[in-house]
Amino acid sequence: MTDKGSTDFGFERVPWRDKARRVRGVFDSVAGNYDLMNDLMSGGAHRLWKQFTLSLANLRTGQSALDVAGGTGDLAAGLAKQVGQKGLVVLTDINAAMLGRGRERLLDAGFAGNLRYVQANAERLPFADSSFDCITIGFGLRNVTDKPAALASMRRVLKPGGQLLVLEFSQPVLPALKPLYDTYSFRVLPLLGKLIARDEASYRYLAESIRMHPGQEALLEMLKSAGLEGCRYHNLAGGIVAVHRGYKS
């Protein structure tokens, strides 16, 4: 069990209070190349994973949504299309560089009136109780220091009947995938980071953070412990990625 004195930063143990600062440093470094690297690292598959997540959101015109740790705004853009101009989508990220990159990208794509941008910590979301019909967090939960606190915070700001969708790297369920996935994660991914982003260390951390993230069943139990109901998950790409979902009663 993780004690409150230290926590994981990839495979390294660091003081609990230091993880957020170190994660911020990683994303300050990768923000400029984030979208290009996502395409290279996943072969473009991240777009399909996000589209699947958005299909589960099933929002209606005029509803409200929150994209937590939303980075450059792929999920926020899809949510904004679903709720329309009468709805509201709030994009949050703890990292100012990532949030700024997302805002620029969405404005360039023509999104304006129904999107808001808030720099916020997922563990302490600055919104009123029962504010949103749907909350998404894509590839962000593994970087959060106190994951139970973040899940509880997201549940708090969901409206009754609202849905939380967690898109995150997970554990391969096909045995043949694991050695290939390990080779890719710890050799190819840092090399791409070195050659394309000039930042091998940050991409090594991202690979390590995936391995330290709870697997499918463990994360399912965390959603239930946060008070969410109807919890289940969908494996994608043989379990390399999973979408967990739960509802606030």
ZADREN-630087 format. One line per field, with one value per residue (C-alpha): residue number from 1; x, y, z. Coordinates in steps of 0.001 Angstrom, whole numbers, plus 500000, padded with zeros to 6 digits. Example, Ala and Ser with C-alpha at 12.3 -4.5 7.8 and 13.67 -1.06 7.14 Angstrom:
% ZADREN-630087
i: [1,2]
x: [512300,513670]
y: [495500,498940]
z: [507800,507140]
This chain:
% ZADREN-630087
i: [1,2,3,4,5,6,7,8,9,10,11,12,13,14,15,16,17,18,19,20,21,22,23,24,25,26,27,28,29,30,31,32,33,34,35,36,37,38,39,40,41,42,43,44,45,46,47,48,49,50,51,52,53,54,55,56,57,58,59,60,61,62,63,64,65,66,67,68,69,70,71,72,73,74,75,76,77,78,79,80,81,82,83,84,85,86,87,88,89,90,91,92,93,94,95,96,97,98,99,100,101,102,103,104,105,106,107,108,109,110,111,112,113,114,115,116,117,118,119,120,121,122,123,124,125,126,127,128,129,130,131,132,133,134,135,136,137,138,139,140,141,142,143,144,145,146,147,148,149,150,151,152,153,154,155,156,157,158,159,160,161,162,163,164,165,166,167,168,169,170,171,172,173,174,175,176,177,178,179,180,181,182,183,184,185,186,187,188,189,190,191,192,193,194,195,196,197,198,199,200,201,202,203,204,205,206,207,208,209,210,211,212,213,214,215,216,217,218,219,220,221,222,223,224,225,226,227,228,229,230,231,232,233,234,235,236,237,238,239,240,241,242,243,244,245,246,247,248,249]
x: [500000,501264,502006,501413,505128,506059,504516,505538,506957,507370,509528,511040,509788,509472,508048,504258,504340,506862,505020,502727,505718,507674,504711,504259,507874,507287,504281,505936,508583,506305,503481,504837,505145,502262,499909,502631,504013,500556,500128,503596,503370,499977,500067,497055,495038,494564,492027,489941,490166,488944,486119,484979,485036,482989,480448,479838,479272,476022,475360,472389,472168,472260,473960,477257,480525,483921,487171,489708,493445,492256,495589,495254,491509,490643,487905,486724,486212,484079,482057,481482,480041,477639,476280,476082,476110,473429,475594,478853,482151,484909,488454,490759,494401,496770,499504,499355,501408,499118,495990,497283,498121,494618,492973,494969,494210,490470,490177,492020,489520,486611,485415,484464,481144,480483,483999,485653,489231,490218,493601,492690,493969,491870,492074,490355,488102,486905,483289,480030,478511,476380,477560,478131,476214,479401,483072,485941,489589,491778,495294,495492,494548,497857,499665,497529,499192,496061,493839,491081,490824,490546,487839,485923,486277,484950,482022,481188,480807,478756,475012,472855,472658,475838,478588,482354,484496,488156,490243,493653,496424,495930,497219,497269,494929,496468,499680,501358,501033,503019,506608,505939,504365,507296,509808,507855,507347,510885,512931,510951,509018,512035,513865,510987,511063,514788,514641,511402,510862,514504,513340,514060,513591,510018,508902,510641,508612,505393,506148,506925,503807,501661,503142,502530,498881,496259,495056,491494,490044,491933,490729,487188,487290,488607,485608,483278,485100,484635,480881,480150,477581,477023,480798,482312,485094,485766,489138,490559,493606,493744,493694,496557,493905,490650,487669,486197,482783,480547,477513,476520,473230]
y: [500000,503479,505587,509319,509966,508873,507864,506633,508824,506204,503513,506038,506759,510463,512491,512706,516500,516458,514344,517089,519395,516710,515753,519444,519531,516575,518189,521608,519812,517768,520272,521583,518111,516441,515918,514785,512350,510925,510123,508591,506605,505059,504982,507297,504776,507276,509042,505858,505288,508830,508443,505308,507170,510002,507513,506394,509977,510162,513777,515781,519359,521834,519556,520236,518307,518531,517262,516793,516780,517482,518461,519689,519172,516148,514949,518483,519116,516007,516866,520406,519008,516841,519563,522227,525989,525807,523499,524001,522148,523034,521939,521715,520838,521351,522315,525846,524994,522113,524143,527009,524631,523151,526573,527680,524465,524587,528254,527568,524764,527196,526281,529339,530032,526762,526085,527361,526804,526419,525532,523070,520152,517016,516248,519552,520589,524204,523605,523379,520037,518425,520690,518357,515699,513931,514006,512607,512137,510796,509519,511781,509764,507902,511233,512240,511865,511029,509055,508272,511997,512824,510220,511493,515086,514119,512250,515288,517612,515127,515641,512767,510321,511766,509581,509499,508118,507261,506509,505230,502827,499520,495933,493722,490745,488778,487021,487371,491159,491649,491089,493174,495908,495918,496226,499077,500892,500780,500868,502387,505027,506666,506571,508409,510943,511436,511768,513737,515671,515835,514554,510900,511187,512507,509718,507124,508461,508203,504549,503802,505614,503289,500249,501763,502586,500237,497480,497035,495323,497492,500697,499318,498879,502428,503796,501825,503013,506613,506048,505507,502929,500742,500582,498578,498784,498168,496817,498317,497127,493887,495684,498061,500740,500562,502839,502679,504166,504757,506823,509050,507945]
z: [500000,499160,502225,502286,502724,499209,495917,492502,489786,487112,488714,491120,494631,495385,498277,497994,497808,494927,492353,491029,490505,488665,486494,485684,484524,482194,480543,480340,478309,476028,475416,472115,470570,472410,469464,467062,469620,470365,466683,466408,469652,468909,465125,465259,467299,470145,467936,467676,471430,472052,469537,471341,474650,473158,471816,475399,476586,474614,475592,474391,473149,476021,478540,480322,480386,482041,480512,483321,482544,479019,477527,473967,473875,471714,474079,474838,471118,470765,473852,472546,469321,471301,473603,470872,471341,474038,476125,478014,478085,480553,479738,482742,483173,486084,483620,482209,479116,478173,478863,476747,473920,474114,474078,471017,469187,469873,468968,465710,465033,465426,468910,470922,472634,474448,475769,478954,480179,483830,485298,488035,490094,489531,493250,494149,491281,491762,490761,492662,493570,490845,488004,485034,483111,482037,483013,480965,481837,479038,479759,482791,485860,486029,486497,489486,492885,494907,492536,495087,495883,492179,491604,494640,493400,489975,491502,493643,490659,488627,488529,489809,486928,485416,484030,484553,481710,482394,479292,480308,479423,481198,481230,478104,478450,475582,476773,473368,473566,476745,475500,472386,474489,476922,474092,472556,475855,477183,473987,471134,473084,474782,471439,469756,472583,472077,468272,467835,471058,472193,475567,476257,480025,479873,477562,479699,482636,480591,479787,483434,484647,482524,484282,487716,486991,488479,486160,484993,488056,490547,488889,488754,492535,492919,491022,493253,496379,495189,495372,491684,490623,487582,487119,484285,481737,478061,476914,473736,471764,473730,477077,476297,476788,478759,479265,482767,483410,486410,487384,490261,491789]
